[in-house]
Amino acid sequence: MIMSSNEHKHEQEELNSTTRLPSPIRKSVSKYVKCGLSHTQIKSSLVQDHPNAPITETKLTNLVSYESRKDRPEIFSVFDLRNWCDEHNEDINNIFVFFTTKQLFQQIRPTTYLQVDATYKTTWNELPLLVFGSTDATRHFKPFGVALISHDENAKCYNQLFTSINALAAQEFNQPCLIDHVMADGALGITSSQTVFPHSPRMMCWFHMIQKCRLHRNLVTKEQWWITKLPCWYEDAAFGKPSTNNGC
């Protein structure tokens, strides 16, 4: 009996010394994550549901991250994507994958200024990633979503991006986007796809403009500059709105 008592006491001590958050809190966090609450909302809910429980920010962050990953699908590589395309008779060289969430895309509803850019350094497969969003009055960029493409930037992929944005807005808000300005670099594909937003001036990113002018000012004639091809390149071309995609 003594041995049994000591063994039980030992197990109880081990249980008490755990660094995990208490089980009721873990269950609550799991429930909140499944409901789609943000980290801030989860924290506020825990304060109300467990007012006397000490919850450290680090433990809560780790737990939310763990619960968020539990039901996520397996991460696939380009090799897996190629196999999937072969099995479904799809052309992997003509892939367009649009990623967003309801929470992210809700931000586009009051937006009239769309900023678009492409990066090749985000994905380890070096596939182009189109990033679109807008900058608020406090100079914080708000992403609305991304699109993964399997080829270089061209008018077709940007046309598909803008069309997808409009279609999703119509689906979610029962109205098209209110975009009246499109900010980007000098990519010709973006300019050629302006038919989706025909009444939106094509804004040229000020940072890219200055960068290219300094690099090529002695190599080309003034007639070849972006000043004539993309006339909205200067600061305040759209009054009160960002003049660059590279910070404000």
Secondary structure as UniProt FT lines:
FT   HELIX           2..16
FT   HELIX           23..34
FT   TURN            35..36
FT   HELIX           39..49
FT   TURN            51..52
FT   HELIX           57..70
FT   HELIX           78..87
FT   TURN            88..89
FT   HELIX           92..94
FT   STRAND          96..99
FT   HELIX           102..105
FT   HELIX           106..108
FT   TURN            109..110
FT   STRAND          113..119
FT   TURN            124..125
FT   STRAND          129..135
FT   TURN            137..138
FT   STRAND          141..149
FT   HELIX           155..173
FT   STRAND          181..184
FT   HELIX           188..192
FT   HELIX           194..196
FT   TURN            198..199
FT   STRAND          202..204
FT   HELIX           206..216
FT   TURN            217..219
FT   HELIX           222..224
FT   HELIX           226..229
FT   TURN            235..236
FT   TURN            239..240
//
